[in-house]
Amino acid sequence: MAGVTSFLLLSLLCIFPLCLCDQGYGGKLSPGFYAHSCPQAGEIVRSVVANAVAKETRMAASLLRLHFHDCFVQGCDGSLLLDSSGRITSEKNSNPNSKSARGFDVVDQIKAQLEKECPGTVSCADVLTLAARDSSVLTGGPSWMVPLGRRDSTSASLSGSNNNIPAPNNTFNTILSRFTSQGLDLTDLVALSGSHTIGFSRCTSFRQRLYNQSENGSPDSTLEQSYAANLRQRCPRSGGDQILSELDINSAGRFDNSYFKNLIEKMGLLSSDQVLFSSNEQSMELVKKYAEDQEEFFEQFAESMIKMGNISPLTGSSGEIRKNCRKINS
């Protein structure tokens, strides 16, 4: 009887999307991948991220963004972390990353500690995935079991970074197409955009909404007027590209569902945020649902993060385990 019960439990685990079965995680990824080879891996990542976020809350959003920008180019393979050298042209120089991608020093700290504890074992790609989860938790957001076992790429793609990552002023259809090309759907798009409940964005990323959204010298009609006036005081028509504004005006340091409430009030900072409410009925309904039910948002965010983390991982003998996340081993 006990054997039958165990079999039934295992079968159930393999049915549900957040299961612990290898098959549920794309065949070779598993939360317990380092259970024997580096059991301290999770705690090492968590400790370094916690210290970094304690020093600067914004770092949580920066680390989440690194994971997203990594997975949308060649899959979740740590390619974003590579510096330019030899045949590598770094993705750090792409339009979405130049002067804005940050947190590389935190990844370096994590990797250095992992190499001391478990040399040549934990990939940089997995470091990014774990750090993203911990960044959510440390700012009050959801947690989830992270499938592990990714390996690191030996290449980078500057063109992929420029072409695959949605831009702040893309149309809704363009943004959705860039998600669907990665195997993600509209629900994933809306839920993952909710990570903009924490962090900041640069003036250069939303200036067009304030002054010339449709190239007619007028501000974006989907931007609440008093909010727009406040933003114009901080973001001039020219210059000040690096001036920061909160992505979520109500709780930039707390992971919650305030982001979606802002969209309903026409107070999304980026055009790519506001179009989720103004340009598509299905996404509008999801925005409303997440604004009303934070638990529903948290559950979907966790599920969508796992799904994004499964984009084209290198496993088995593919790729390598970098000793230094900034350069390939040979």
C-alpha positions in Angstrom: 0.0 0.0 0.0 2.8 2.4 0.9 4.4 1.6 -2.5 1.2 2.5 -4.3 0.9 5.8 -2.3 4.4 6.7 -3.2 3.8 6.0 -6.9 0.6 8.1 -6.8 2.4 11.0 -5.2 5.2 10.9 -7.7 2.7 10.8 -10.5 0.9 13.9 -9.2 4.2 15.7 -8.9 4.8 15.1 -12.6 1.5 16.5 -13.5 1.6 19.9 -11.9 3.8 22.7 -13.4 5.8 23.4 -10.3 6.8 19.8 -9.9 10.2 18.4 -8.8 10.4 16.0 -11.6 13.2 16.4 -14.1 10.8 16.0 -17.0 8.8 19.0 -15.7 11.8 21.1 -16.0 12.7 20.5 -19.6 14.3 17.1 -19.1 17.6 17.9 -17.4 17.0 20.8 -15.0 16.1 20.1 -11.4 16.0 22.1 -8.2 18.2 19.4 -6.6 20.9 19.5 -9.3 23.6 20.7 -6.8 22.4 18.8 -3.8 25.5 16.6 -3.7 28.1 18.5 -5.8 27.5 21.9 -4.0 24.8 21.8 -1.3 25.8 25.3 -0.1 25.2 26.9 -3.5 21.7 28.3 -2.7 22.8 29.8 0.6 25.9 31.4 -0.9 23.9 33.1 -3.6 21.2 34.2 -1.1 23.8 35.6 1.3 25.6 37.7 -1.2 22.4 39.0 -2.8 21.0 39.8 0.7 24.0 41.9 1.5 23.9 43.7 -1.8 20.2 44.5 -1.5 20.7 45.7 2.1 23.2 48.2 0.8 21.1 49.3 -2.2 17.5 48.1 -2.6 17.6 49.0 -6.3 20.1 46.1 -6.8 17.2 43.6 -6.6 15.6 45.0 -9.7 19.0 45.1 -11.4 19.6 41.4 -10.8 16.1 40.5 -12.0 16.7 42.5 -15.2 20.1 40.7 -15.8 18.3 37.4 -15.8 15.6 38.6 -18.2 18.1 40.2 -20.6 20.2 37.0 -20.5 17.4 34.6 -21.2 16.1 36.6 -24.2 19.4 36.2 -26.0 20.6 32.6 -26.8 18.5 31.3 -23.9 19.5 31.4 -20.2 23.2 30.7 -20.7 25.0 33.6 -19.0 26.1 35.1 -22.3 25.2 38.6 -21.0 28.0 38.3 -18.4 30.8 38.0 -20.9 33.1 40.9 -21.5 34.4 41.7 -24.9 37.6 39.9 -25.7 39.1 38.0 -28.6 36.1 36.6 -30.6 33.6 37.8 -28.0 31.6 41.0 -28.6 29.9 41.7 -25.3 26.1 42.0 -25.1 26.8 44.6 -22.4 27.3 47.1 -25.3 23.9 46.6 -26.8 21.2 49.3 -26.8 19.1 47.6 -24.0 22.2 47.1 -21.8 24.6 49.9 -22.4 24.8 52.3 -19.5 21.9 50.6 -17.7 22.7 46.9 -17.1 24.2 46.6 -13.6 24.9 44.1 -10.9 27.8 42.4 -12.6 30.0 43.0 -9.5 27.4 41.1 -7.3 27.5 38.2 -9.7 31.3 38.3 -9.5 31.2 38.1 -5.7 28.8 35.2 -5.8 30.9 33.3 -8.3 34.1 33.9 -6.4 32.6 32.4 -3.2 31.2 29.4 -5.2 34.6 28.7 -6.7 36.1 28.6 -3.3 33.5 26.3 -2.0 32.8 24.1 -5.1 35.3 24.8 -7.9 34.1 24.4 -11.4 30.6 23.3 -10.4 27.9 26.0 -10.4 27.3 27.8 -13.7 27.0 31.6 -14.0 23.7 31.0 -15.8 22.4 29.3 -12.6 23.8 32.1 -10.5 21.7 34.6 -12.4 18.6 32.4 -12.0 19.0 32.0 -8.3 19.8 35.7 -7.8 16.6 36.7 -9.6 14.5 34.5 -7.3 16.3 35.8 -4.2 15.8 39.4 -5.4 12.1 38.9 -5.5 11.9 37.3 -2.1 14.2 39.9 -0.4 11.9 42.8 -1.6 8.7 41.0 -0.4 7.8 39.1 -3.6 7.1 35.5 -4.2 9.5 32.6 -4.0 9.7 29.5 -6.1 11.8 26.3 -6.5 14.5 27.1 -9.1 15.3 24.4 -11.7 19.1 24.1 -11.9 21.7 22.5 -14.1 22.2 25.1 -16.8 25.7 25.5 -18.3 27.4 28.6 -19.6 27.7 29.6 -23.2 31.1 30.1 -24.9 29.6 32.9 -27.1 27.6 36.1 -26.9 25.3 37.8 -29.4 25.3 41.6 -29.6 22.8 41.5 -32.5 20.5 39.2 -30.5 20.6 41.5 -27.6 19.7 44.5 -29.8 16.9 42.6 -31.6 15.3 40.2 -29.1 14.8 42.4 -26.0 11.7 44.6 -26.0 12.4 48.3 -26.0 10.6 50.8 -23.8 8.7 52.4 -26.7 7.8 49.3 -28.7 4.2 48.8 -29.6 2.2 46.1 -27.7 2.2 43.8 -30.7 6.0 44.1 -31.1 6.6 43.4 -27.4 4.2 40.4 -27.5 5.9 39.0 -30.6 9.3 39.1 -28.8 7.9 37.2 -25.9 6.2 34.6 -28.1 9.4 34.1 -30.1 10.9 32.9 -26.8 8.0 30.5 -26.1 6.3 32.9 -23.7 2.7 34.0 -24.0 0.6 37.0 -23.2 0.0 35.9 -19.6 3.7 35.6 -19.1 4.2 39.1 -20.7 1.9 40.8 -18.2 3.0 38.8 -15.2 6.7 39.3 -15.9 6.2 43.0 -16.6 5.0 43.1 -13.0 8.7 43.0 -11.9 8.6 46.7 -12.7 7.0 47.1 -9.3 10.6 47.6 -8.1 13.5 49.6 -9.5 14.1 52.6 -11.6 14.3 53.7 -15.3 16.4 56.3 -17.0 15.0 59.5 -18.5 16.1 58.4 -21.9 13.7 55.5 -21.7 10.6 57.5 -21.2 11.4 61.0 -22.5 9.4 60.5 -25.7 6.2 60.0 -23.7 6.6 63.4 -22.1 7.3 65.5 -25.2 6.8 63.7 -28.5 5.2 60.3 -28.2 3.6 60.3 -31.7 6.2 62.6 -33.3 3.8 65.4 -33.3 5.2 67.4 -30.4 2.6 66.1 -28.0 2.9 64.0 -24.8 1.4 60.5 -24.6 -2.3 60.7 -24.3 -2.3 57.5 -22.1 -0.1 59.2 -19.5 -1.9 60.9 -16.6 -1.4 64.7 -16.9 -0.2 65.5 -13.3 2.1 62.5 -13.3 3.5 63.6 -16.7 4.0 67.2 -15.3 5.9 65.7 -12.4 8.1 63.6 -14.6 8.9 66.6 -16.9 10.4 68.4 -13.9 12.8 65.5 -13.5 13.4 64.6 -17.1 14.2 67.5 -19.4 13.5 67.6 -23.2 17.2 67.2 -23.8 20.1 66.1 -21.6 19.8 64.3 -18.3 19.6 60.9 -20.0 20.8 59.1 -16.8 18.3 60.7 -14.4 16.3 58.0 -12.7 12.6 57.8 -11.9 10.7 55.1 -10.0 9.1 52.4 -12.2 6.4 52.2 -9.5 5.8 55.6 -8.0 4.1 54.1 -4.9 6.6 51.3 -3.9 9.8 51.2 -5.9 11.5 49.2 -3.2 8.7 46.8 -2.4 7.6 43.9 -4.6 3.8 44.0 -4.7 0.9 44.6 -7.1 1.0 48.4 -7.0 2.5 48.4 -10.5 -0.8 47.1 -11.9 -2.9 49.6 -10.0 -0.7 52.4 -11.5 -1.4 51.2 -15.0 -5.2 51.5 -14.4 -4.6 55.1 -13.2 -2.5 55.8 -16.4 0.6 56.1 -14.3 2.9 53.5 -15.9 6.3 55.0 -16.3 7.3 53.3 -19.6 5.2 53.2 -22.7 5.9 49.4 -22.7 4.2 49.3 -19.3 1.1 51.4 -20.1 0.3 49.6 -23.4 -0.5 46.5 -21.3 -3.6 48.3 -20.2 -4.3 50.6 -23.1 -3.6 48.5 -26.2 -5.1 45.0 -25.7 -8.3 43.8 -24.1 -6.9 40.5 -22.9 -3.8 42.1 -21.2 -6.1 44.8 -19.8 -8.1 42.1 -18.0 -5.0 40.5 -16.6 -3.8 43.9 -15.3 -7.1 44.4 -13.6 -7.0 40.9 -12.1 -3.5 41.3 -10.7 -4.3 44.8 -9.4 -7.2 43.2 -7.4 -5.4 40.0 -6.3 -1.8 40.2 -5.3 -1.7 36.5 -4.5 -2.8 35.7 -8.1 -0.1 37.9 -9.4 2.6 36.3 -7.2 1.6 32.8 -8.3 1.7 33.6 -12.0 4.9 35.6 -11.6 6.6 32.6 -10.1 5.3 30.3 -12.7 6.3 32.6 -15.5 9.8 33.1 -14.1 10.3 29.3 -14.1 9.1 29.2 -17.7 11.4 32.0 -18.7 14.3 30.3 -16.9 13.7 27.3 -19.1 14.4 29.1 -22.4 17.0 27.1 -24.3 19.3 26.1 -21.5 22.6 24.4 -22.2 22.8 21.1 -20.4 24.8 17.9 -20.4 28.1 18.4 -22.2 27.0 21.6 -24.0 28.8 24.8 -23.1 31.0 24.9 -20.0 31.1 25.9 -16.4 33.0 29.2 -16.4 35.5 29.9 -13.6 35.0 33.6 -14.2 31.6 34.8 -15.4 33.2 37.5 -17.5 35.2 35.3 -19.7 35.2 31.8 -21.3 37.6 29.2 -19.9 39.6 28.9 -23.1 
